[in-house]
C-alpha cells in the first residue's frame, strides 16, 4: 500500500488541496492510525497475522531502509509515516511461515520508491510492487491475505465507516467509491458470463484484502495520476476492468496484479501530459 503521506500536506491532487490537519491531527498521521486500528482489530478478533514478530520485522526493515536511502539519496531524515504504512501493510498482506519474505517484501517496497521513479514521481505503488513481486517470484513460499478475516459484517462496517470518512477528508473518496461501484458492476457481468451466483462474485469486496486495497493502495497520493479527478476515475475503472479479466482467468491475486499493470502506464501518460502542459505554459509566458 504505502500511502505516501509524507507528501500529503504540501500538495494538491486532482485540483483539490489536501487539509493540513484532520480533527486536530496532522493529516500525515491519519492513515498510520487507521491501518494500526485495522491491524489490532483484525489480530485481536480473528488472528489475521502470521505473528507479531514477522509484522514487526516488516515494519523495522521498511523504516531502516527508508532512513538509509533517504540519507543516501537526499541527505535528509525522512518522515517515517509512509515507511510505517508500507511495513504494516506488508506484515498484514503477506502470508508465510518464514521471516525472510516479510523482510524482503519490505526492502523491495522501499527500494522501489527510490529506484522506479521518473521526474521525481513513483511509477508503482511501493507496497503493490513489492507484494506483486513476492507473489510472482516466490509462489511456493508466499501467499496473500485472503479469508482469514472472513466477511464479518461488524468489523467491515467499522473499517468502511472510518475509512470512508478519512479518504473523503483527504479528497480521495471518489477513487474508492468508483472502484467499489465498478467492482459490483463487473461482478454482475462475471456472474452472467460464468453462471456463478452474483453474491459469490461480489463477496470478495467485503474481505480484508479489499479493505486495505481500496482505502490505502489505490488512493495513494504519490502513485495516482494528478491531471484531474476525471483522469483518476478513468484509471480506477481501468484497474477494475483488468481485475475483472484476471478474475475470469481465476487469478486469486487479481487486484494486486491489476494495479501493478495499469498504475505505471497511467503514471507515464500523466507525466507526459503534465510535462507537455508545463512546456506550453512556459513557452506562452
SERO-4910 file (N, C-alpha, C, O; in steps of 0.05 Angstrom, whole numbers):
BEGIN
 pado doro    nc1    nc2    nc3   cac1   cac2   cac3    cc1    cc2    cc3    oc1    oc2    oc3
  Unk    A     16    -24      0      0      0      0     17     25      0     20     38    -20
  Unk    A     28     31     23     46     53     24     34     79     14     44     92     -4
  Unk    A     11     87     26      1    114     21     23    133     29     29    135     53
  Unk    A     34    147     10     57    164     17     48    190     30     47    211     17
  Unk    A     42    187     55     31    210     70     51    232     74     43    254     82
  Unk    A     76    227     70     96    248     74     92    271     54    101    293     58
  Unk    A     77    265     32     72    285     12     45    298     13     37    314     -4
  Unk    A     29    290     33      1    298     33     -2    328     38    -16    342     23
  Unk    A     12    339     57      7    367     65     12    387     44     -5    404     39
  Unk    A     35    387     31     41    410     14     29    407    -14     31    426    -30
  Unk    A     17    385    -21     10    380    -49    -20    384    -54    -36    384    -35
  Unk    A    -26    386    -79    -54    385    -88    -57    362   -107    -39    357   -123
  Unk    A    -79    348   -105    -83    325   -122   -110    327   -135   -130    330   -122
  Unk    A   -110    325   -161   -135    326   -176   -149    353   -172   -173    355   -173
  Unk    A   -133    374   -167   -144    401   -165   -154    408   -137   -162    431   -133
  Unk    A   -153    390   -117   -162    396    -91   -139    396    -71   -123    377    -70
  Unk    A   -137    417    -55   -116    418    -35   -124    399    -12   -147    398     -4
  Unk    A   -105    384     -2   -109    365     20   -106    380     46    -87    395     49
  Unk    A   -125    377     65   -123    392     90    -98    385    106    -89    362    106
  Unk    A    -86    406    119    -62    402    135    -68    384    159    -52    367    167
  Unk    A    -92    389    172    -99    374    196   -127    362    193   -144    373    179
  Unk    A   -132    341    208   -158    329    209   -164    322    238   -149    308    251
  Unk    A   -186    334    249   -193    330    277   -170    339    295   -165    327    316
  Unk    A   -155    359    286   -133    369    302   -107    353    300    -88    358    313
  Unk    A   -108    332    283    -85    314    280    -72    319    253    -86    322    233
  Unk    A    -46    320    252    -31    323    226    -41    301    207    -42    278    214
  Unk    A    -49    310    183    -60    291    163    -42    267    157    -51    245    150
  Unk    A    -16    272    160      3    251    153      2    227    173     11    205    167
  Unk    A    -11    232    197    -13    211    216    -40    196    215    -43    176    229
  Unk    A    -59    206    200    -85    194    199    -84    166    188    -95    147    200
  Unk    A    -72    162    165    -71    136    152    -56    116    170    -66     93    173
  Unk    A    -33    123    182    -20    104    200    -37     96    224    -37     73    232
  Unk    A    -52    115    235    -70    109    257    -92     89    249    -98     70    263
  Unk    A   -104     94    225   -126     77    216   -116     49    210   -128     29    218
  Unk    A    -93     46    197    -84     19    190    -74      4    215    -76    -20    216
  Unk    A    -65     19    235    -58      6    260    -83     -5    274    -83    -26    285
  Unk    A   -105     11    273   -130      2    285   -140    -23    270   -150    -42    282
  Unk    A   -138    -23    243   -146    -46    228   -130    -71    236   -141    -93    239
  Unk    A   -104    -67    239    -87    -90    247    -96   -100    274    -98   -125    278
  Unk    A    -99    -82    293   -106    -91    321   -133   -105    322   -136   -125    335
  Unk    A   -153    -93    308   -180   -105    308   -178   -133    294   -190   -152    304
  Unk    A   -164   -134    272   -162   -160    258   -148   -181    273   -156   -204    274
  Unk    A   -126   -173    286   -110   -192    301   -124   -201    327   -125   -225    333
  Unk    A   -134   -182    342   -146   -189    368   -172   -204    364   -180   -221    381
  Unk    A   -187   -199    342   -212   -212    338   -210   -238    322   -224   -257    327
  Unk    A   -192   -238    302   -192   -260    283   -164   -273    279   -161   -293    266
  Unk    A   -143   -260    291   -117   -272    288   -107   -272    259    -98   -292    249
  Unk    A   -109   -249    246   -103   -248    217    -73   -249    211    -65   -256    189
  Unk    A    -56   -243    231    -27   -242    226    -15   -269    229    -25   -286    243
  Unk    A      8   -273    214     23   -297    219     34   -296    247     33   -315    262
  Unk    A     46   -273    254     55   -268    282     63   -239    284     69   -226    265
  Unk    A     63   -230    309     73   -202    314    102   -199    306    108   -179    293
  Unk    A    120   -217    313    148   -213    305    152   -210    275    169   -195    266
  Unk    A    137   -225    259    140   -223    230    131   -196    220    143   -184    202
  Unk    A    108   -186    231     99   -160    223    118   -138    232    124   -119    217
  Unk    A    129   -141    256    149   -121    266    174   -122    249    187   -102    246
  Unk    A    181   -146    239    204   -148    221    200   -131    196    217   -116    187
  Unk    A    176   -133    185    170   -117    160    170    -88    166    181    -72    151
  Unk    A    159    -80    189    159    -51    196    187    -41    201    195    -19    191
  Unk    A    203    -57    215    230    -49    221    248    -46    197    263    -27    194
  Unk    A    245    -65    178    261    -64    153    253    -39    137    270    -26    126
  Unk    A    227    -34    135    218    -11    120    229     15    131    239     32    116
  Unk    A    227     18    157    236     43    170    267     46    166    277     68    160
  Unk    A    281     24    171    310     25    168    318     32    139    336     49    135
  Unk    A    306     18    120    312     23     92    305     52     84    320     65     69
  Unk    A    283     62     94    275     90     88    296    110     98    303    128     84
  Unk    A    305    106    122    325    124    134    351    123    118    362    144    111
  Unk    A    360     99    112    386     96     98    384    108     70    402    123     62
  Unk    A    363    101     55    361    111     28    356    141     26    365    154      8
  Unk    A    340    151     45    335    180     45    361    195     50    366    216     37
  Unk    A    377    186     68    403    199     73    421    196     49    434    215     41
  Unk    A    421    172     37    439    168     14    431    184    -10    448    193    -25
  Unk    A    405    186    -15    395    199    -39    391    229    -36    399    246    -52
  Unk    A    377    236    -13    370    265     -9    386    278     13    385    303     16
  Unk    A    400    263     29    416    274     50    400    286     73    409    304     87
  Unk    A    376    275     78    359    285    100    344    262    113    341    240    103
  Unk    A    336    268    138    320    249    153    291    249    143    279    270    141
  Unk    A    280    225    135    254    225    123    231    226    143    235    219    167
  Unk    A    207    234    134    183    230    150    177    200    148    176    189    126
  Unk    A    172    187    170    171    157    170    143    146    168    139    121    169
  Unk    A    123    163    165     95    153    164     91    133    141     79    112    145
  Unk    A    100    141    117     95    123     94    111     97     97    101     76     88
  Unk    A    135     98    108    150     73    112    136     55    132    135     31    129
  Unk    A    125     67    153    109     52    172     85     38    159     79     15    164
  Unk    A     71     53    142     48     42    128     57     19    110     43     -2    109
  Unk    A     79     23     96     89      1     78     95    -24     95     88    -46     87
  Unk    A    108    -20    118    116    -43    134     92    -58    146     90    -82    145
  Unk    A     73    -42    157     50    -55    169     32    -68    148     19    -88    153
  Unk    A     32    -56    124     16    -68    102     28    -94     93     14   -114     89
  Unk    A     55    -94     90     68   -119     82     64   -140    104     60   -164     98
  Unk    A     65   -132    129     60   -151    151     33   -162    152     29   -185    161
  Unk    A     13   -147    141    -15   -158    140    -19   -174    115    -31   -196    116
  Unk    A    -10   -164     92    -17   -176     67     -2   -201     60    -12   -219     46
  Unk    A     23   -203     69     40   -226     63     34   -249     83     33   -244    107
  Unk    A     32   -273     73     28   -297     90     51   -316     84     55   -325     62
  Unk    A     66   -323    105     88   -342    102     96   -351    130     96   -335    149
  Unk    A    104   -376    133    114   -385    159    143   -375    164    153   -377    187
  Unk    A    156   -365    143    184   -356    146    185   -326    152    166   -312    148
  Unk    A    209   -317    160    213   -289    166    223   -274    141    216   -251    137
  Unk    A    239   -288    124    252   -274    103    232   -261     83    239   -239     73
  Unk    A    209   -273     77    191   -259     58    181   -232     68    177   -213     52
  Unk    A    178   -229     94    170   -203    105    192   -183    103    187   -159     96
  Unk    A    216   -191    108    239   -173    106    244   -165     77    248   -142     70
  Unk    A    243   -185     59    248   -180     31    226   -162     19    232   -144      4
  Unk    A    201   -168     25    179   -152     15    182   -123     24    178   -104      8
  Unk    A    189   -119     49    192    -92     60    215    -78     45    213    -54     38
  Unk    A    237    -91     42    261    -79     28    254    -72     -1    262    -51    -10
  Unk    A    241    -90    -15    234    -85    -43    215    -60    -44    218    -44    -62
  Unk    A    196    -59    -26    177    -36    -26    191     -9    -24    186      9    -40
  Unk    A    209     -7     -4    223     19      0    243     24    -23    245     47    -32
  Unk    A    258      4    -31    277      8    -53    263     17    -78    273     34    -93
  Unk    A    239      7    -83    224     14   -108    218     44   -108    216     56   -129
  Unk    A    214     56    -84    207     84    -83    230    102    -93    226    123   -104
  Unk    A    255     92    -89    278    108    -97    289    100   -124    304    116   -136
  Unk    A    282     77   -134    294     68   -160    274     71   -183    282     81   -204
  Unk    A    249     63   -179    229     64   -200    215     91   -200    192     93   -193
  Unk    A    230    111   -210    220    139   -209    224    152   -237    242    144   -252
  Unk    A    208    171   -242    211    187   -266    202    215   -260    180    220   -251
  Unk    A    220    235   -264    214    263   -258    205    266   -229    186    281   -223
  Unk    A    217    251   -211    212    254   -183    187    240   -173    179    242   -150
  Unk    A    174    224   -191    149    211   -183    152    181   -184    167    170   -200
  Unk    A    138    167   -165    137    138   -166    121    128   -189    100    140   -196
  Unk    A    130    107   -201    114     95   -223     95     73   -212     72     70   -222
  Unk    A    104     59   -192     87     39   -179     81     47   -150     98     60   -138
  Unk    A     59     39   -140     54     40   -111     75     20    -99     75     -3   -106
  Unk    A     91     30    -80    113     13    -70    104    -14    -58    116    -35    -65
  Unk    A     84    -14    -42     75    -39    -30     62    -57    -51     65    -82    -50
  Unk    A     47    -46    -69     35    -62    -91     57    -75   -107     55    -99   -114
  Unk    A     78    -60   -113    101    -71   -129    113    -94   -113    119   -115   -125
  Unk    A    118    -90    -87    132   -110    -71    115   -135    -67    125   -157    -70
  Unk    A     89   -132    -61     72   -155    -57     69   -171    -83     70   -195    -83
  Unk    A     65   -156   -105     63   -170   -131     89   -185   -138     88   -208   -147
  Unk    A    112   -172   -132    138   -185   -137    140   -211   -121    148   -232   -131
  Unk    A    132   -210    -95    135   -233    -78    116   -256    -87    124   -279    -87
  Unk    A     92   -249    -94     72   -269   -102     81   -282   -128     75   -306   -133
  Unk    A     94   -266   -146    102   -277   -172    128   -292   -170    132   -313   -182
  Unk    A    147   -282   -153    174   -293   -152    176   -317   -132    193   -334   -136
  Unk    A    159   -317   -112    161   -338    -91    134   -350    -85    125   -350    -62
  Unk    A    120   -361   -105     93   -370   -101     91   -394    -82     70   -399    -70
  Unk    A    113   -409    -79    112   -432    -61    119   -426    -32    116   -442    -14
  Unk    A    128   -401    -27    135   -392      0    117   -370     10    116   -365     34
  Unk    A    103   -357     -8     87   -334      0     59   -336    -11     54   -345    -33
  Unk    A     40   -328      6     12   -325     -2      3   -298      7     17   -284     22
  Unk    A    -21   -290     -2    -31   -264      6    -54   -268     26    -66   -289     28
  Unk    A    -60   -246     41    -83   -247     59   -108   -253     44   -113   -242     22
  Unk    A   -124   -272     54   -148   -280     38   -172   -280     56   -184   -259     60
  Unk    A   -180   -303     67   -205   -305     81   -201   -307    111   -219   -314    126
  Unk    A   -176   -300    121   -171   -303    149   -190   -286    166   -195   -293    189
  Unk    A   -199   -264    154   -217   -247    169   -246   -254    164   -264   -244    178
  Unk    A   -251   -273    145   -278   -279    138   -291   -254    125   -278   -238    113
  Unk    A   -317   -252    129   -332   -229    118   -349   -217    141   -372   -210    137
  Unk    A   -337   -215    165   -351   -206    188   -362   -178    184   -347   -159    178
  Unk    A   -388   -175    186   -402   -151    179   -395   -128    198   -393   -105    189
  Unk    A   -391   -134    224   -386   -112    243   -358   -100    239   -355    -76    240
  Unk    A   -339   -118    236   -311   -108    231   -311    -92    205   -298    -71    203
  Unk    A   -325   -102    184   -325    -88    158   -338    -61    161   -329    -42    149
  Unk    A   -360    -59    176   -374    -34    179   -357    -13    192   -357     11    184
  Unk    A   -342    -21    213   -325     -2    227   -303      8    208   -298     33    207
  Unk    A   -291    -10    194   -269     -2    176   -279     15    153   -267     35    146
  Unk    A   -302      8    141   -312     23    119   -321     51    128   -318     71    114
  Unk    A   -332     53    152   -341     79    162   -317     97    167   -316    120    157
  Unk    A   -297     87    182   -273    104    187   -258    109    161   -249    132    157
  Unk    A   -255     89    145   -240     92    120   -253    112    102   -240    129     89
  Unk    A   -280    111     99   -294    130     82   -291    158     91   -287    176     75
  Unk    A   -294    163    117   -292    190    128   -264    201    122   -261    224    114
  Unk    A   -244    184    126   -216    193    123   -210    199     94   -199    220     88
  Unk    A   -217    181     76   -210    186     47   -227    210     37   -218    223     18
  Unk    A   -250    214     48   -266    237     40   -253    263     48   -250    282     32
  Unk    A   -243    263     73   -230    288     83   -203    292     68   -194    315     65
  Unk    A   -191    271     58   -166    273     43   -171    277     13   -152    275     -3
  Unk    A   -196    282      5   -204    287    -23   -198    263    -41   -192    266    -64
  Unk    A   -201    238    -30   -196    214    -46   -220    196    -47   -218    174    -58
  Unk    A   -243    205    -36   -266    187    -35   -276    179    -62   -286    156    -66
  Unk    A   -274    197    -82   -283    190   -109   -269    166   -120   -280    150   -136
  Unk    A   -244    162   -113   -228    139   -122   -239    113   -110   -244     93   -124
  Unk    A   -243    113    -84   -253     89    -70   -281     83    -80   -288     60    -86
  Unk    A   -299    103    -82   -326     99    -89   -328     88   -118   -345     70   -124
  Unk    A   -312     99   -136   -312     90   -164   -304     60   -166   -316     45   -180
  Unk    A   -283     54   -151   -273     26   -152   -295      7   -141   -300    -14   -154
  Unk    A   -307     13   -119   -328     -4   -108   -351     -8   -127   -361    -30   -132
  Unk    A   -360     15   -139   -383     13   -158   -375     -4   -182   -391    -20   -192
  Unk    A   -350      0   -192   -341    -15   -215   -339    -45   -209   -345    -62   -225
  Unk    A   -329    -51   -184   -326    -79   -177   -354    -93   -176   -356   -115   -186
  Unk    A   -374    -79   -165   -401    -90   -165   -411    -95   -193   -423   -115   -199
  Unk    A   -407    -75   -211   -417    -78   -238   -403   -101   -253   -416   -117   -266
  Unk    A   -377   -103   -249   -362   -124   -262   -369   -152   -250   -368   -172   -263
  Unk    A   -376   -152   -224   -385   -177   -211   -411   -187   -224   -414   -211   -229
  Unk    A   -428   -168   -231   -453   -176   -245   -447   -187   -272   -459   -207   -281
  Unk    A   -429   -174   -287   -421   -183   -313   -408   -211   -312   -415   -229   -327
  Unk    A   -391   -215   -292   -378   -241   -289   -398   -262   -282   -397   -285   -291
  Unk    A   -418   -254   -265   -439   -274   -258   -455   -283   -283   -460   -306   -286
  Unk    A   -462   -264   -300   -476   -270   -324   -459   -287   -343   -469   -304   -357
  Unk    A   -433   -280   -344   -414   -294   -362   -409   -323   -354   -409   -341   -370
  Unk    A   -404   -326   -328   -396   -353   -318   -419   -370   -308   -417   -395   -307
  Unk    A   -442   -358   -301   -464   -373   -289   -461   -376   -259   -478   -388   -247
  Unk    A   -440   -364   -248   -437   -364   -218   -457   -345   -206   -467   -327   -220
  Unk    A   -464   -349   -181   -483   -331   -168   -470   -303   -165   -446   -301   -162
  Unk    A   -487   -283   -165   -477   -255   -162   -464   -251   -135   -444   -238   -133
  Unk    A   -476   -263   -114   -465   -260    -87   -437   -271    -85   -420   -260    -72
  Unk    A   -433   -294    -99   -406   -306    -99   -386   -288   -113   -363   -286   -104
  Unk    A   -394   -274   -134   -376   -257   -149   -370   -231   -134   -348   -220   -137
  Unk    A   -390   -221   -119   -386   -195   -106   -375   -197    -78   -365   -177    -67
  Unk    A   -375   -221    -67   -367   -225    -39   -338   -216    -33   -333   -206    -11
  Unk    A   -319   -220    -52   -291   -212    -45   -288   -183    -36   -270   -177    -20
  Unk    A   -305   -165    -45   -302   -136    -38   -306   -132     -8   -298   -111      2
  Unk    A   -318   -151      6   -323   -148     34   -300   -160     51   -301   -159     75
  Unk    A   -280   -172     38   -258   -184     52   -237   -164     61   -236   -142     50
  Unk    A   -219   -172     79   -199   -153     90   -179   -143     69   -171   -120     70
  Unk    A   -172   -161     50   -153   -153     30   -163   -128     15   -148   -110      9
  Unk    A   -189   -128      9   -200   -105     -6   -204    -81     12   -203    -58      1
  Unk    A   -208    -84     38   -209    -60     55   -183    -45     53   -183    -20     51
  Unk    A   -161    -59     54   -135    -47     53   -130    -36     25   -118    -14     22
  Unk    A   -138    -51      5   -133    -43    -23   -148    -17    -30   -136      1    -42
  Unk    A   -173    -14    -23   -189      9    -31   -184     34    -15   -189     56    -24
  Unk    A   -175     30     10   -171     54     27   -142     63     28   -137     86     35
  Unk    A   -123     46     21    -95     54     24    -80     52     -2    -63     69     -8
  Unk    A    -85     31    -18    -67     26    -41    -75     43    -65    -58     57    -77
  Unk    A   -101     41    -74   -108     56    -98   -112     85    -93   -116    101   -112
  Unk    A   -112     94    -68   -116    123    -62    -89    137    -56    -89    160    -49
  Unk    A    -67    123    -58    -41    133    -51    -35    159    -67    -33    157    -92
  Unk    A    -33    182    -55    -29    207    -69     -4    207    -87     -4    220   -108
  Unk    A     17    193    -79     42    193    -94     40    176   -120     56    180   -138
  Unk    A     21    158   -122     21    140   -144     -6    140   -159    -11    122   -175
  Unk    A    -23    160   -155    -46    164   -171    -41    188   -189    -26    206   -183
  Unk    A    -55    188   -212    -50    210   -231    -59    237   -220    -77    238   -204
  Unk    A    -47    258   -229    -52    285   -218    -67    303   -238    -73    326   -231
  Unk    A    -72    294   -262    -83    311   -282   -110    323   -273   -115    347   -275
  Unk    A   -128    305   -264   -155    314   -256   -169    291   -242   -160    268   -242
  Unk    A   -192    298   -229   -208    277   -217   -219    258   -238   -220    234   -234
  Unk    A   -226    269   -261   -237    252   -283   -216    232   -292   -222    208   -297
  Unk    A   -190    240   -293   -169    222   -301   -165    200   -280   -161    177   -287
  Unk    A   -167    208   -255   -165    188   -233   -187    167   -235   -183    143   -231
  Unk    A   -211    177   -241   -234    158   -243   -230    139   -267   -236    115   -265
  Unk    A   -220    149   -289   -216    132   -313   -195    111   -306   -198     87   -314
  Unk    A   -174    119   -292   -153     99   -285   -165     77   -266   -159     54   -270
  Unk    A   -181     86   -247   -193     66   -229   -211     47   -244   -212     23   -238
  Unk    A   -226     57   -263   -243     39   -279   -226     20   -295   -234     -4   -298
  Unk    A   -204     29   -305   -185     11   -320   -175    -11   -301   -173    -34   -309
  Unk    A   -167     -3   -277   -158    -23   -257   -179    -44   -252   -174    -68   -252
  Unk    A   -204    -35   -247   -226    -53   -241   -231    -71   -265   -237    -95   -262
  Unk    A   -229    -60   -290   -233    -76   -314   -212    -98   -317   -219   -121   -323
  Unk    A   -187    -91   -313   -165   -111   -315   -168   -132   -294   -164   -156   -298
  Unk    A   -176   -123   -270   -180   -143   -248   -202   -162   -255   -200   -186   -250
  Unk    A   -224   -152   -267   -246   -170   -275   -237   -191   -295   -245   -214   -293
  Unk    A   -220   -183   -314   -209   -202   -333   -192   -223   -319   -194   -247   -325
  Unk    A   -175   -214   -301   -158   -232   -286   -174   -251   -269   -168   -275   -266
  Unk    A   -196   -241   -258   -214   -259   -243   -227   -280   -260   -231   -303   -252
  Unk    A   -235   -272   -284   -246   -292   -303   -225   -313   -310   -232   -336   -316
  Unk    A   -199   -306   -308   -178   -325   -312   -170   -340   -287   -151   -354   -286
  Unk    A   -187   -335   -266   -184   -349   -240   -157   -342   -226   -146   -359   -213
  Unk    A   -148   -318   -230   -124   -308   -216   -132   -298   -188   -147   -278   -187
  Unk    A   -122   -310   -167   -131   -302   -140   -118   -277   -130   -126   -265   -110
  Unk    A    -97   -268   -145    -83   -243   -137    -91   -220   -156    -76   -201   -160
  Unk    A   -115   -221   -166   -124   -203   -187   -121   -173   -180   -111   -158   -197
  Unk    A   -130   -164   -156   -127   -135   -151    -99   -125   -151    -93   -103   -161
  Unk    A    -80   -140   -139    -52   -132   -139    -41   -130   -167    -28   -110   -174
  Unk    A    -46   -150   -183    -34   -151   -210    -47   -130   -228    -34   -119   -245
  Unk    A    -73   -125   -224    -87   -104   -240    -74    -77   -235    -69    -62   -254
  Unk    A    -70    -70   -210    -58    -44   -204    -29    -44   -213    -19    -23   -223
  Unk    A    -15    -66   -211     13    -68   -220     15    -63   -250     34    -50   -259
  Unk    A     -5    -72   -265     -4    -69   -294    -13    -41   -303     -1    -29   -321
  Unk    A    -35    -31   -291    -47     -6   -300    -33     19   -289    -29     39   -302
  Unk    A    -24     17   -263    -13     40   -249     10     54   -264      8     78   -269
  Unk    A     31     40   -271     54     53   -284     47     64   -311     58     85   -319
  Unk    A     30     51   -326     22     61   -353      7     88   -349     13    107   -363
  Unk    A    -11     89   -330    -26    113   -324     -7    136   -315    -10    159   -324
  Unk    A     12    129   -299     30    150   -289     48    160   -311     54    184   -312
  Unk    A     57    143   -329     74    152   -351     58    171   -369     69    192   -378
  Unk    A     33    164   -375     16    182   -391     12    208   -377     13    230   -389
  Unk    A      7    207   -350      3    231   -334     27    249   -334     25    273   -337
  Unk    A     51    237   -331     76    252   -331     80    266   -358     88    289   -359
  Unk    A     74    252   -380     77    263   -407     57    287   -410     65    308   -420
  Unk    A     32    283   -402     12    305   -405     20    330   -390     20    352   -400
  Unk    A     27    325   -365     34    348   -348     60    362   -357     62    386   -355
  Unk    A     79    346   -367    103    358   -378     98    374   -403    109    396   -406
  Unk    A     80    364   -420     73    379   -444     58    404   -437     63    425   -449
  Unk    A     40    403   -418     25    426   -409     44    447   -397     40    471   -402
  Unk    A     63    438   -382     83    457   -370    100    470   -391    106    494   -389
  Unk    A    107    455   -412    123    466   -433    108    488   -448    119    509   -455
  Unk    A     82    482   -454     66    502   -468     62    527   -451     64    549   -462
  Unk    A     58    524   -425     55    547   -407     80    564   -407     79    588   -407
  Unk    A    103    550   -405    129    565   -404    134    580   -430    145    602   -431
  Unk    A    126    567   -453    130    580   -479    112    604   -482    120    624   -495
  Unk    A     88    603   -470     70    626   -473     76    649   -454     67    671   -458
  Unk    A     92    643   -433     98    663   -413    118    684   -424    125    703   -409
***
